[in-house]
Amino acid sequence: MTRPDFRRRQGARTRSFFLVLALASCVAPALSVHPQNPAAVFEIEIQDFGLSPTSNSELTIPSPSVSQVFVHLLRPIADDVDYSAIHASVNGKSAAQISEIVSGPRGKLIMINLKWYPNFAFVDGRNTVEVWAETRRGRPYYSSFVLRTATQNYNEDFIYHAQQSPGAKNSVPPELVLLEPERAVEFPTARNNLVVKISGVATSSTSIKRVLIDGKSVNFKATADFASRQLSRVTNLERRVEFQASVTIESDTTRIDVEAEDDLGGKTRLSIPVLKKRAQPLTQFSGRKYALIIGISRYRNSAEGIPDLEFADTDARSIYQFLQTRSGGQFAPEDMLLLINEQATADGIREALAGFISRASPDDLLLIFIAGHGAADPSSPQNYYVIANDTRVANISGTAIAMVDLRKYVERNVRAKRIVLLLDTCHSAGLSAETTRRLGNNLANLYLEKLLYQEEGRAIMTSSDVNEPSRESQKWGGGHGVFTYYVLEGLKGGADVDGDRLVSVGELFRYVRQHVRLDTEFRQNPRMLVGANENLTLAATRPQN
């Protein structure tokens, strides 16, 4: 497909846009908005679903089938902003190549065409749209919007695809939840075939027409007394159906497809990967193991708007202690640095990032664990930070660790080829103080991931998804964040799904992601990128000979 010739238009010429929608009346739009802010500078509009311009920062849309996003920069601010001083991003990626900025009836209009490049398409779950503008006098304006689809993939080990009904644009595709299997199927090397039991639940805003496994219809029945944590956030449960079947797969099978279709023609398909049991051993290495562990529960300036936490320091101590055990890899105490509460000042963290992490040689392993607040500057919400013990809201840029600086420290000072980052941050939705405005969306984890990840050598997992707080409670191990609790449980053996008594990065990450999602009823969804470290051994569940 040829890229459109987008041009930035300047001057008094105005392009007008008119929209005629033919909406199917049988299904109500799945849109959720709140009253608009009359002082808003930016408003978002989704014409595909008939969503009028709104300044609400969180929206629910029926599906990711969005062709264009329109963001309005409103007058009078728009009149003092040049076209070249307006920028947008989609899911953390610059949208310059798919954007056209024109004069609109209410100011300036940023048109973002998501269909020109496949990697900009919305996904099931959460999507972010950010926009920046700067006046001729240098005053910046910023806003972020989180758009969540009405359906989502409840198990990211599976490949998910939802398709709306062709004749009902605002309809919500069926929701499909597999209860068994819970993860990808591993095919034993010594077998020619394997019987796989498949069970699940499908729901629809109308009714389920059929359920198919590998293209063949299977029986289903309406059920009223089916209970599962995986169903806690599924909509239309009163119309749910249950299905169960067994299929025989051969050694050359690569996936099993399960599909639900409603009576409007909407479809949702889950593909279960079938993996050959790995023949190669888990990656071992002979180098040293270094760990920088930071946990902050007490904040010096909590009275100014940075709330204390209960268990972030406990999380850090627990990770520190476990890594020194034989099962945890026997990290030597002299190769570890633990910064707790008052020790984790901005200067203390910077010193560790400048000095300690540089001790790891190329053949060593470096693990970085951070538990605490991660948030944006309330007065400049386009800038994201890891909050230190002595951070002040009024001077967050000078007293916290900017995420762009965190990346610079890692890029300049880390020589180790293997890095594992576990980030239990974003414990609150934001910071507040009387002198600053309330923070809207928190995209801190998105930018931690974008800034720190590299395909080769780095594995990164953040405790929650975009705009989600990370939870902590006494119910998790007597006092932990739910993310760290399952990191520890996974390292102690819970993540050893293949029974080889070793826990790899891939096993740990998938274990933590699924258990945190289930235990928080899908209100907290860790993000993970494994890169080349899939088979890197992190822990052993018994002493090795």
N, C-alpha and C positions, 0 to 999 in steps of 0.2 A: 504494500500500500504506500502511496506517495505521501510524504509529509505535506500538510497544507502550508501555504505561504502566509503565515500569520505576520501581521505588521502592527506596530503600536501607532495608534492614531492620535495626532495632536491637533489643536485648533478648535474652532467652534462647530465643526461638522458633527452631527449627531446621527447615530444609527438607532432606529426604533425597533423593538422586538414585540411581536404579537404572538400569542399562543392560543391555539384552538385545541381543546382536549375532548376526546370521546372516551368517557370513563364507563367501564362496566359497572352496572349498579348492583350486581348480585353480591359483591364482596366489598366491604368497607376498607378504605385505605388504612394501612398499618403505620400511621404517623403519630408521633407523640411530641408535642411542643408545649411550651409554657409561654406566658405573656412576654411580649417583646420589651426590651429596654428602650425607652424613648430617646435616650442619649447615646444610642449605639452609633459607632463609626462604621462598622461592617455588618452586612446582612448576607445570609446565604439563601440560595433559591435552588430547588431541585424540580425542574419542570417535568421530568419523566414521571414523577408521582404526584404532580399537581401541588407541590409544596410551595406556597407563597413565600416571598422574602421574610426572613425572621432573624433576629439577633440571638435566639436561643442557642446556647453553646452545645447542647446535646440533643440529638434527634434520633428517632427510630424510623427506618425505612423498610419497605417490604422485602427487598432483596438487594444484592449488589449490582443489579442490572441498571446502572446509571450511565448514560451516554455523555451528559454534560453537567457541569456544576457551574453555577453563576454566583459570583460574590460581588455585592454592591459596596462600593466605597461612597459613603453618603456626603452630600453637601451639609454644612459649608466646608468641611475638611477637604473634600475632594477638589474644591476649586484652588486649593493651595498646594496640591501635590502634582508633580509632573508624572507623565506616563512611565518614564524610565525609573521612577522611584517606587514602583509597585511590584511586589514579588509574591509568589504563592508556592506552596508545596502540597503534595499529596502523599500521605503515609510516610512523611519524612524525606521525600525525594523532591528536588526542585522541579516545578511544573512549567518552567520557562518555555520549553520546547513544545508544550501543548496548550499554551495560553495565548489569548488575544485580549488586549486591553483597549477598550473603546469608550467613547462618551455615551453616557446613558441618560435617561430622563430624570434620574435622581442624583446624578453625580458621575462617577466612573464605574465601568462594569468590567470585571475580570471574568472572561469565559474560558473555562477549563474543559478541554475536549478529551475525555478519558478513553476514547475508542481509537485514537490514532496510534497509540503505542500500547501493546499488551501489558507491559509491566506497570502501567498506571491504572489498570482496571481495579475497581473496588473488589474487596474480598468479603466472604461471609464472616461476620463478627464485627469488630470495630475498625473504622476507617477515620483518618484524620485529614482535615483540610486546614492549612494555616495560611495567613496572608499578612504581609508587612507593607507599610507605606511610610514615607518620610516627607514632611512638608519642606518647602523651599528654605525655611529657616532652620531645618535640621531636627524638628521634633518628630520622634518615631511614634507610630501607631501599630498595634498588633492585635490579632484575634485568632483563636483556634476553635475549630468545630469538630466534634466527635459524632460520627454517623454510624449507628449500630444497626445491623440488619436484624429483621425479626426472626430469622432462622440462623443457626450457626452450627459449626462442627463441634460436637460434644466430646470427640476423641480425636486428637490431632495425629494419632498414629494411622488414621484412616484418611483416604483421599475423598474429599467432599465436593459434591456438585449439586446445586439446586437450580431448577429451571421453572420459571413462572409459566402459568397458563398462557398460551398464545393470545387468547381473546380477553384476558382480564389483567391488564397491566399492573393494577394495584393489588392483585391477589398475593397471598403469602403461600409459597410452596409448602408441601407437607414437611413436618418435622419427623426425623428418623433417628432413633437412638438404638444402638446395638448394645445389648447387655452381655452377650456372649458371641464371639470371643471379646476380650477386653483389650487386646493388642494384636499386632501383626502375627500371623501364623508362621511358626518355624517348622520347616519340613525336614524331618530326620534324614540324614544321608544314607542310612541303611534301608530305607523304605521305598517301595515303588508307588504306593498310594497311601492316602491318609483320609480318615473320616473326620470332618470338622462339624461340630454342632453350632448352629447359628440361631440365636433368639433375639428378639427385640420388640420395640413398640413404635408404632407410627401414628401420628395425629394429623388432623387437617381442620381448617376453618369450615369446611363443608363435610366431606366424607371420603374415606379411603376407598379407592376403586379396586386396586390390586397391589400385591406385593410380589416381587420377583427376585429370585436368586439365580444369578448367571443366566438371566433371560427366561427362566421358567417360573410360572406362577406357583405360589405356595399358599396353603390355607392360612387364614387368619380369622380371628374372632374378636368381637367387642369384649372389653373387660372393664370391670368397675372397681376391682379390689387389688389392683397390682401396685405394689409399693417399691420404690427404688429411689436412692438419692439422686441418681442420674435424671430422674423425671421431675425434680423439684422446680425447675425453671421452664419446663416445657409448657407451651400454651395449648389450649383446646384439649385438655386432658379428658374432658367429658366425652370426647369423640375418639378416644384412643382405641387402637386395635393391637392385639398381641399376636405374634407369629413365632413359630419354632420349626426348625427343619435340620436335617443332617445332609451334608453333601460330601461326596467322595472326590478328592482331587488327586491328580497325577503328579509325578515328580517334576514335570515341566510347567506346572501351573505357576503363574506369577501374581495372580490376584483373584479375589472372589468379589463379585459385584452384587450388592443388595440395593434394590430400588423400590420406592413407594410412589404411587401415583394417585392423585385425587380425582374426583369426578369432573373437575374443570380442565384436566390435562396437565396440571402442575406436577412436577416430578422432583424427587430428591434421591440422589444415589450416593451410597457409601461403597468405596472400594477397599477391601481388606488386603493389604500386601501379603504375599506368601514369600517368605525368605528361606533361602537355603541355609541350614545351620552352618555357621562359619567354621571352616577347617583350620584357618590360621589362628595361632595363639594370640591372646590379648597383648597389646603393645607393652613391652617392658623397656626400662631404660636404666642405665648404670650411674646416672648423675645424681646430684644432690637435690633435695626437695626443700624449697623455700615457701614460706607462707606469711603474708601480711594480713592480719586480722583486726578489723576495726568494729567496735560496737558502742553505740552511744544511746543511753537511755536518759541520762540527765543532761539538760541543756542550761548553760549558765544564764541565758536570757529568756527563760521560759515565761517570765512575767510579761515580756514584750511581744509574745505571740508565737513562740516556738514551744509547743507542748512537749512535756516529758513523755517518754515511753516507759513501759514496764519491763520488757524482757530483751531488748536489743543487746544489752551488755551481757546478759546470761547466755544468749545465743552465741556471742563471740567467744566467751569463755569455754562453752561446751565444744565448739568447733576446735578451738586451740587445744583443749585437753584430748579430744578424740584423735586428732591427727598425730599425737605423740605415741599412741598405742600401736601395738604390732598390727592389729587389724586396720588401723587408720593410715598405715604407711610408715610409721616410725619416723616422723619428721623430728630432726634433732632440735632441741630447744634453742640452741645457738643460731639456728637457721630460721627462726620464727620471730616475728615482732607482733606483739599484742598491744593495741591501743584501746583503752577503755575509758569512757566518760571524760574526765578532766584531762586525761592524756591525749585525747583525740581533738586537740585544738586545730584550727586551720593551719597554723605553722607546724604543728606536730605531724599532721597528715602530709603536708607538702614536703617536710624533711624526709619522711619515710618514702614518698614517691620519688624523691630526688636521689636518695642515697641507698636505702635498704634494698629496693627491688633491683638495683643495678648489680647487686652481688651475684645474682644467678647467671651462670655462664650459658652459652648456647645449648649445651647438652643437659641442662638442669630443667627442673619443673618449678614453675611459680604459680602458687595459688593465692588469689586475692579474694577476701571475704569482707563485705561491708554491710553492716546492719544499722539502720538509722533512718533519718528523714532524707528524702530526696524531693526537691520542689523547685518551682520557678520563682524568680524574683517577682513579688507582687506588683511592683511598680514597673517592671519590664518583663512581662511574662514570656517573652520569646527567649529569655536566657535561663538555663537550667543549672542547678547546683546540687552537690552533695553537701548537706548541712553539717557543720562542725559543732563541737561543744560550745565554742565561744562565738558562733555566728550571731550577728545582729540584723534584724529585719531591716532596719533603717539603712544599713550598709552591707547588704548581702553580697554585693559584688566584691567587696574588699575583705569579707570575713568568712566566706564559704569557698568551696572548691568548685570552680566552674567546670562543667563537663568537657568543654573544649580544652581546658587546661589539663584535666585528667587524661585526655587522649594524648596531649603533648608529652606528659610525663611518661606514659607507657611507651609511646613511640621512641622517645629519646633515650630512655634509661633501661628498657627491658631488652636483654640479649637472649633470654631463654626462648627456645623454639616452641616450647609447650607452655601455654598459659591457660589456666582455668579461673574464670571469674564468676563468683556467686554473689549476687547483689540483692540483699533483702532490704530494699529502700522503698521510699514512697509510702511510709506508714500513715500519712495523713493526706487529705485532699489538697492541702496547701497551707501557707502561712498567712497570718493576718495581723494587722496592727492598726491602731487608730489613724496613723498617718498614711496608710496605704489602702488601696482598694482591695476588695475581696478577690482572691484568685479564682478563676474559672476552671478550665481543663488543666489537668496535670499530665504532661506528656514526657515526664522525666525518664521513665524506663525506656520509652521509644528511642530517646536520644542517647542513653547509655548504650543501648544495643547498636545503634547506627554508628556511633563514634568509635566504639572499642572493638567491634567485630572484624576479624579477617578470616578468610576461608582457611588459610594454612596456619595451623598451630594454635589457634585460639578457640576456646569453647566458652560461651557466656550464657548465663541464665539469670534472668531478673525475676523477682518474686511475684510480679503482677503485670497485668496488661495496661494499656493506655487508660488513664483516668480512673484507675482502681486503687483503693487503699490496700495496704498489706495488713493482715490481721494478726493479732497476738492475744493469747489467753492462757489461763491456768489449765484449761482442758487439754492443751497440747503438751504432754510430758511434764505437767506440774508447773509450767510457765515458760513458754517459748512463742516465737512467731511461728505460724503454721508452716511457712516455707522452710525455715531452718529445722524445725522438728522433723519434717520428712526428708530433708537432706541427711540428717543424722540417722534416721531410721533406714534410709536407703543404703547409706555407707555401712551400716552394721549388718547388712544382709538382706534387707527387704527388697532391694532392687536386683538381687541376683536371680533373674528369671530363668536362666538356663542351667542353674544348679552347679556351676563350675567352681563355686566358692570364691569367685572374684567379681568385683563390681567395676564395670567400665563407666566411662563418662556417658556414653549413650544410654546404658541401662539406668544410671542414676537420674539423668535428666528426664527420661520418659516416666520413670516411677514418681518423681517429685511432681511433675506437671499434672499427671492424672490424679494423684491422691490429694493434692492441694485443691484442684478443681472440685473433686467430689466432696471433700470435707467442708468446703465453703459454699456448697450448692451453686458452684459456677460463678460466684461473685468475685473470686480472685483466680486469675488465669495466668500462671507463669509463662514467660516468653523464653525460648531457648534456641540457640544456634550452636551446633556441635562442631561443624567444620571438619577438619582432618583428625579430630581427637575421638572419634566414635569408639575405638577399641582401646583407648588409653586406660590402663588399670589405675583406679583410685583407691580401692580398699580390698582387703581379703577377709573373708568371714571366718577363717581359721589360720593358724600359723602355717606358712609354707615351708616345705622341706628344703 
